[in-house]
């Protein structure tokens, strides 16, 4: 019984630590975004990368619609940002939109033909759709 209580306390501490890590990452992303916009409005790549980072944090928090908005905003600024295409592909897969997933993965491969992650994921999704 004492072991069960210790395990429970350990899980509580780990859950709190995970929430603190997410909050710290969000703060870092917000600061990076503000810094990019404040320093040089013409640095569109930094803005896009910051929005992509914020999107990944929102996705980890389970806020998929907000994450999707951030990824698409990032791509409107810099459509060559392969990471944002991959993140959107993952998000669309989670949302049950395989056609959109395939489109994003194909775009990632068009931009970066040697991207192993995009090639693997595309093959996996296409195989899953054929079954």
N, CA and C of each residue as an Amber inpcrd file, in Angstrom:
protein
   393
   0.8210000  -1.1820000   0.0000000   0.0000000   0.0000000   0.0000000
   0.8730000   1.2570000   0.0000000   1.9480000   1.2420000   0.7580000
   2.8470000   2.3980000   0.7800000   3.5060000   2.5920000  -0.5840000
   3.7720000   1.4940000  -1.2660000   4.3660000   1.5680000  -2.5980000
   3.3900000   2.2130000  -3.5700000   2.0980000   1.8610000  -3.4530000
   1.0790000   2.4520000  -4.3240000   1.0150000   3.9630000  -4.1480000
   1.0800000   4.4220000  -2.8820000   1.0460000   5.8700000  -2.6200000
   2.2840000   6.5480000  -3.1980000   3.4300000   5.9000000  -3.0760000
   4.6690000   6.4690000  -3.6170000   4.5850000   6.5600000  -5.1320000
   4.0540000   5.5140000  -5.7700000   3.8880000   5.5330000  -7.2310000
   2.9410000   6.6510000  -7.6530000   1.8660000   6.8230000  -6.8990000
   0.9090000   7.8790000  -7.1970000   1.5300000   9.2570000  -7.0770000
   2.3270000   9.4510000  -6.0300000   3.0090000  10.7490000  -5.8450000
   4.0130000  10.9800000  -6.9650000   4.7000000   9.9170000  -7.3440000
   5.6740000  10.0210000  -8.4410000   4.9870000  10.4320000  -9.7330000
   3.8530000   9.8190000 -10.0360000   3.1040000  10.1770000 -11.2450000
   2.6380000  11.6260000 -11.1930000   2.1880000  12.0740000 -10.0230000
   1.7380000  13.4600000  -9.8640000   2.8850000  14.4240000 -10.1280000
   4.0420000  14.1200000  -9.5840000   5.2090000  14.9760000  -9.7960000
   5.5970000  14.9880000 -11.2670000   5.5850000  13.8250000 -11.9090000
   5.9290000  13.7510000 -13.3370000   4.9220000  14.5110000 -14.1970000
   3.6390000  14.4160000 -13.8620000   2.6180000  15.1640000 -14.6010000
   2.8200000  16.6660000 -14.4550000   3.1320000  17.0990000 -13.2450000
   3.3880000  18.5280000 -13.0250000   4.6220000  18.9800000 -13.8000000
   5.6510000  18.1500000 -13.7910000   6.8730000  18.4740000 -14.5240000
   6.5850000  18.5990000 -16.0170000   5.7690000  17.6920000 -16.5550000
   5.4190000  17.7430000 -17.9750000   4.6710000  19.0290000 -18.3030000
   3.7610000  19.4370000 -17.4330000   3.0170000  20.6820000 -17.6580000
   3.9400000  21.8940000 -17.6000000   4.8980000  21.8640000 -16.6960000
   5.8710000  22.9650000 -16.6010000   6.7140000  23.0230000 -17.8670000
   7.1290000  21.8550000 -18.3690000   7.9180000  21.8240000 -19.6170000
   7.1370000  22.4010000 -20.7810000   5.8600000  22.0670000 -20.8820000
   5.0240000  22.6010000 -21.9640000   4.8920000  24.1110000 -21.8200000
   4.6650000  24.5700000 -20.5980000   4.5360000  26.0170000 -20.3720000
   5.8350000  26.7400000 -20.7060000   6.9640000  26.1490000 -20.3390000
   8.2590000  26.7650000 -20.6420000   8.4930000  26.7950000 -22.1550000
   8.1430000  25.7160000 -22.8420000   8.3130000  25.6860000 -24.2980000
   7.4180000  26.7180000 -24.9690000   6.1950000  26.8700000 -24.4610000
   5.2880000  27.8780000 -25.0090000   5.8500000  29.2770000 -24.7950000
   6.3600000  29.5320000 -23.6250000   6.9600000  30.8300000 -23.3440000
   8.1440000  31.0880000 -24.2700000   8.9840000  30.0870000 -24.4620000
  10.1280000  30.2270000 -25.3560000   9.6740000  30.5280000 -26.7830000
   8.6480000  29.8040000 -27.2460000   8.1390000  30.0200000 -28.5950000
   7.5490000  31.4150000 -28.7480000   6.8000000  31.8440000 -27.7500000
   6.2250000  33.1910000 -27.8040000   7.3140000  34.2530000 -27.8290000
   8.3290000  34.0610000 -27.0220000   9.4370000  35.0220000 -27.0110000
  10.1690000  35.0260000 -28.3500000  10.3670000  33.8430000 -28.9280000
  11.0320000  33.7620000 -30.2330000  10.2000000  34.4490000 -31.3060000
   8.8910000  34.2480000 -31.2470000   8.0010000  34.8770000 -32.2200000
   8.0210000  36.3970000 -32.0740000   7.8760000  36.8520000 -30.8620000
   7.9070000  38.2980000 -30.6240000   9.2530000  38.8890000 -31.0190000
  10.3140000  38.1780000 -30.7060000  11.6560000  38.6440000 -31.0470000
  11.8270000  38.7370000 -32.5610000  11.3510000  37.7220000 -33.2800000
  11.4720000  37.7330000 -34.7420000  10.7060000  38.8980000 -35.3460000
   9.5110000  39.1330000 -34.8550000   8.7080000  40.2210000 -35.3980000
   9.2530000  41.5780000 -34.9910000   9.7590000  41.6690000 -33.7740000
  10.2500000  42.9600000 -33.2870000  11.5650000  43.3580000 -33.9480000
  12.4210000  42.3940000 -34.1810000  13.7400000  42.7040000 -34.7200000
  13.7030000  43.1210000 -36.1760000  12.9580000  42.3820000 -36.9710000
  13.0170000  42.6460000 -38.4020000  11.7810000  42.0580000 -39.0660000
  10.8690000  42.9220000 -39.4190000   9.6300000  42.4630000 -40.0330000
   9.8810000  41.7750000 -41.3750000  11.0180000  42.0390000 -41.9930000
  11.3030000  41.4230000 -43.2800000  11.8590000  40.0020000 -43.1340000
  12.1360000  39.5730000 -41.9100000  12.6480000  38.2200000 -41.6860000
  11.4780000  37.2400000 -41.6160000  10.9060000  36.9680000 -42.7650000
   9.7110000  36.1300000 -42.8360000   9.9920000  34.6810000 -42.4400000
  11.1880000  34.1840000 -42.7380000  11.5160000  32.7980000 -42.3790000
  11.4960000  32.6050000 -40.8630000  11.9940000  33.6010000 -40.1250000
  11.9790000  33.4980000 -38.6630000  10.5460000  33.5380000 -38.1410000
   9.7170000  34.3540000 -38.7530000   8.3150000  34.4040000 -38.3500000
   7.6310000  33.0680000 -38.6080000   7.8720000  32.5160000 -39.7840000
   7.2550000  31.2360000 -40.1370000   7.7310000  30.1290000 -39.1990000
   9.0180000  30.1110000 -38.9070000   9.5570000  29.0910000 -37.9980000
   8.9610000  29.2330000 -36.6010000   8.7650000  30.4580000 -36.1540000
   8.1680000  30.6870000 -34.8400000   6.7180000  30.2130000 -34.8040000
   5.9670000  30.5140000 -35.8500000   4.5790000  30.0460000 -35.9140000
   4.5130000  28.5280000 -35.9600000   5.4340000  27.8960000 -36.6850000
   5.4940000  26.4380000 -36.7440000   5.7800000  25.8630000 -35.3570000
   6.7000000  26.4730000 -34.6370000   7.0190000  26.0220000 -33.2810000
   5.8150000  26.1640000 -32.3620000   5.1390000  27.2850000 -32.4460000
   3.9280000  27.4720000 -31.6360000   2.8820000  26.4120000 -31.9970000
   2.7820000  26.0990000 -33.2760000   1.8340000  25.0700000 -33.7040000
   2.1360000  23.7160000 -33.1000000   3.4070000  23.3620000 -33.0380000
   3.7620000  22.0640000 -32.4460000   3.4130000  22.0250000 -30.9620000
   3.5920000  23.1430000 -30.2980000   3.2470000  23.1990000 -28.8670000
   1.7380000  23.0550000 -28.6960000   0.9790000  23.7660000 -29.5050000
  -0.4840000  23.6610000 -29.4180000  -0.9400000  22.2420000 -29.7270000
  -0.3180000  21.5970000 -30.6900000  -0.6840000  20.2170000 -31.0200000
  -0.3980000  19.2960000 -29.8400000   0.7300000  19.4920000 -29.1740000
   1.0660000  18.6740000 -28.0100000   0.0750000  18.9010000 -26.8790000
  -0.4920000  20.0850000 -26.8250000  -1.4970000  20.3900000 -25.8040000
  -2.8730000  19.8540000 -26.1950000  -2.9870000  19.2830000 -27.4070000
  -4.2530000  18.7560000 -27.8640000  -5.1460000  19.7850000 -28.5280000
  -4.6310000  20.9710000 -28.7850000  -5.4030000  22.0440000 -29.4130000
  -5.1490000  22.0020000 -30.9160000  -5.7560000  20.9920000 -31.5680000
  -5.4420000  20.7010000 -32.9600000  -5.9030000  21.7930000 -33.9250000
  -7.0410000  22.3910000 -33.6770000  -7.5220000  23.4490000 -34.5780000
  -6.6120000  24.6600000 -34.5220000  -6.1920000  25.0080000 -33.3110000
  -5.2730000  26.1350000 -33.1610000  -3.9200000  25.8180000 -33.8060000
  -3.4680000  24.5860000 -33.6340000  -2.2010000  24.1660000 -34.2460000
  -2.2970000  24.2480000 -35.7670000  -3.4130000  23.7860000 -36.3200000
  -3.6040000  23.8340000 -37.7660000  -3.5400000  25.2800000 -38.2750000
  -4.1770000  26.1670000 -37.5580000  -4.1460000  27.5900000 -37.9420000
  -2.7200000  28.1170000 -37.9430000  -1.9400000  27.7670000 -36.9270000
  -0.5630000  28.2450000 -36.8400000   0.3030000  27.6620000 -37.9530000
   0.1320000  26.3770000 -38.2460000   0.9100000  25.7610000 -39.3320000
   0.5690000  26.3980000 -40.6760000  -0.7150000  26.6200000 -40.9240000
  -1.0950000  27.2120000 -42.2090000  -0.6420000  28.6610000 -42.2990000
  -0.6590000  29.3820000 -41.1950000  -0.1180000  30.7520000 -41.2040000
   1.3710000  30.7410000 -41.5160000   2.0840000  29.7840000 -40.9180000
   3.5230000  29.6620000 -41.1830000   3.7640000  29.4110000 -42.6660000
   2.9500000  28.5560000 -43.2660000   3.1290000  28.2270000 -44.6760000
   2.7030000  29.3590000 -45.5960000   1.7760000  30.1780000 -45.1580000
   1.4270000  31.3610000 -45.9620000   2.6000000  32.3290000 -46.0230000
   3.3740000  32.3650000 -44.9470000   4.5470000  33.2450000 -44.9090000
   5.7010000  32.6330000 -45.6910000   5.9390000  31.3310000 -45.4750000
   7.0460000  30.6410000 -46.1490000   6.5960000  29.2360000 -46.5380000
   6.1110000  29.0830000 -47.7470000   5.5860000  27.8030000 -48.2090000
   6.6720000  26.7420000 -48.3790000   7.9460000  27.1340000 -48.2640000
   9.0460000  26.1680000 -48.4120000   9.4640000  25.5490000 -47.0880000
   8.7410000  25.8510000 -46.0240000   9.0870000  25.3550000 -44.6930000
   8.6250000  23.8930000 -44.5640000   9.5340000  22.9770000 -44.8290000
   9.2130000  21.5530000 -44.8670000   8.6710000  21.0720000 -43.5250000
   9.2350000  21.5580000 -42.4320000   8.7660000  21.1470000 -41.1100000
   7.2940000  21.4360000 -40.8920000   6.8280000  22.5670000 -41.3730000
   5.4090000  22.9110000 -41.2300000   4.5410000  21.9780000 -42.0730000
   5.0140000  21.5980000 -43.2580000   4.2680000  20.6370000 -44.0800000
   4.1810000  19.2830000 -43.3650000   5.2890000  18.8470000 -42.7670000
   5.2820000  17.5710000 -42.0390000   4.3670000  17.6410000 -40.8200000
   4.4010000  18.7780000 -40.1220000   3.5300000  18.9280000 -38.9560000
   2.0610000  18.9240000 -39.3540000   1.7420000  19.5950000 -40.4480000
   0.3560000  19.5770000 -40.9360000  -0.0530000  18.1700000 -41.3410000
   0.8600000  17.4320000 -41.9570000   0.5560000  16.0550000 -42.3500000
   0.2180000  15.2120000 -41.1250000   0.9980000  15.3430000 -40.0710000
   0.7220000  14.5980000 -38.8290000  -0.6350000  14.9880000 -38.2620000
  -0.8860000  16.2890000 -38.2530000  -2.1330000  16.7970000 -37.6950000
  -3.3370000  16.2910000 -38.4940000  -3.2330000  16.3240000 -39.8220000
  -4.3290000  15.8340000 -40.6540000  -4.5530000  14.3450000 -40.4400000
  -3.4900000  13.6100000 -40.2080000  -3.6300000  12.1860000 -39.9310000
  -4.4030000  11.9860000 -38.6250000  -4.0650000  12.7840000 -37.6070000
  -4.7830000  12.7150000 -36.3300000  -6.2490000  13.0890000 -36.4780000
  -6.5200000  14.0250000 -37.3800000  -7.8960000  14.4760000 -37.5840000
  -8.6750000  13.5750000 -38.5430000  -8.0280000  12.5430000 -39.0580000
  -8.7030000  11.6090000 -39.9550000  -8.9220000  12.1570000 -41.3540000
  -7.9510000  12.9220000 -41.8450000  -8.0240000  13.4800000 -43.1970000
  -6.8260000  12.9830000 -44.0130000  -6.8550000  11.7090000 -44.4260000
  -5.6840000  11.1460000 -45.1020000  -5.3470000  11.8150000 -46.4370000
  -6.3540000  12.3230000 -47.1530000  -6.0730000  12.9760000 -48.4360000
  -5.2190000  14.2270000 -48.2230000  -5.5560000  14.9820000 -47.1790000
  -4.7640000  16.1740000 -46.8600000  -3.3720000  15.7780000 -46.3830000
  -3.3080000  14.6690000 -45.6420000  -2.0130000  14.1660000 -45.1810000
  -1.1170000  13.8630000 -46.3790000  -1.6660000  13.1510000 -47.3470000
  -0.9090000  12.7860000 -48.5480000  -0.4460000  14.0330000 -49.2890000
  -1.3260000  15.0190000 -49.4240000  -0.9610000  16.2510000 -50.1360000
   0.1960000  16.9700000 -49.4520000   0.1720000  17.0500000 -48.1330000
   1.2480000  17.7280000 -47.4060000   2.5630000  16.9590000 -47.5140000
   2.4800000  15.6320000 -47.4320000   3.7000000  14.8260000 -47.5450000
   4.2940000  14.9180000 -48.9450000   3.4400000  14.9360000 -49.9610000
   3.9380000  15.0920000 -51.3310000   4.6050000  16.4500000 -51.5160000
   4.0260000  17.4780000 -50.9150000   4.6340000  18.8100000 -51.0170000
   5.9780000  18.8450000 -50.2940000   6.0530000  18.2120000 -49.1410000
   7.3260000  18.1470000 -48.4090000   8.3810000  17.4510000 -49.2560000
   8.0040000  16.3780000 -49.9330000   8.9560000  15.6560000 -50.7880000
   9.3030000  16.4370000 -52.0490000   8.3710000  17.2090000 -52.5550000
   8.6830000  18.0490000 -53.7140000   9.7410000  19.0890000 -53.3290000
   9.5970000  19.6430000 -52.1250000  10.5350000  20.6630000 -51.6580000
  11.8750000  20.0650000 -51.2420000  11.8170000  18.8620000 -50.6940000
  13.0210000  18.2090000 -50.1760000  12.9570000  16.7200000 -50.5430000
  13.3380000  16.3900000 -51.7690000  13.1730000  15.0220000 -52.2740000
  13.8460000  13.9410000 -51.4240000  14.8820000  14.2620000 -50.7170000
  15.5810000  13.2630000 -49.9180000  15.0760000  13.1370000 -48.4960000
  13.9490000  13.7320000 -48.1750000  13.4400000  13.7050000 -46.8070000
  12.8960000  12.3120000 -46.4890000  13.6460000  11.5820000 -45.6800000
  13.2960000  10.1890000 -45.3630000  12.0030000  10.0970000 -44.5610000
  11.7980000  11.0280000 -43.6420000  10.5780000  10.9840000 -42.8290000
   9.3420000  11.1560000 -43.7050000   9.3810000  12.1270000 -44.6040000
   8.2380000  12.3650000 -45.4960000   7.9890000  11.1550000 -46.3920000
   9.0560000  10.5670000 -46.9350000   8.9150000   9.4060000 -47.8180000
   8.3260000   8.2140000 -47.0620000   8.8300000   7.9770000 -45.8580000
   8.3260000   6.8590000 -45.0540000   6.8610000   7.0620000 -44.7060000
   6.5400000   8.2590000 -44.2140000   5.1500000   8.5260000 -43.8170000
   4.2010000   8.4410000 -45.0150000   4.6370000   8.9550000 -46.1650000
   3.7980000   8.8940000 -47.3580000   3.5420000   7.4380000 -47.7540000
   4.5870000   6.6360000 -47.7590000   4.4190000   5.2210000 -48.0720000
   3.4790000   4.5320000 -47.1020000   3.6230000   4.8370000 -45.8230000
   2.7800000   4.2350000 -44.7930000   1.3230000   4.6330000 -44.9840000
   1.0710000   5.9230000 -45.2400000  -0.3170000   6.3930000 -45.4170000
  -0.9190000   5.7850000 -46.6780000  -0.1730000   5.7900000 -47.7720000
  -0.6970000   5.2210000 -49.0130000  -0.9840000   3.7260000 -48.8650000
  -0.0930000   3.0250000 -48.1730000  -0.3220000   1.5980000 -47.9260000
  -1.5800000   1.4000000 -47.0810000  -1.7460000   2.2270000 -46.0400000
  -2.9180000   2.1280000 -45.1610000  -4.1990000   2.3840000 -45.9330000
  -4.1560000   3.3170000 -46.8830000  -5.3560000   3.6290000 -47.6630000
  -5.7110000   2.5010000 -48.6250000  -4.7010000   1.7320000 -49.0470000
  -4.9600000   0.6560000 -50.0220000  -5.4960000  -0.6080000 -49.3630000
  -5.3920000  -0.6970000 -48.0520000  -5.8530000  -1.9170000 -47.3410000
  -7.3410000  -1.8970000 -47.0620000
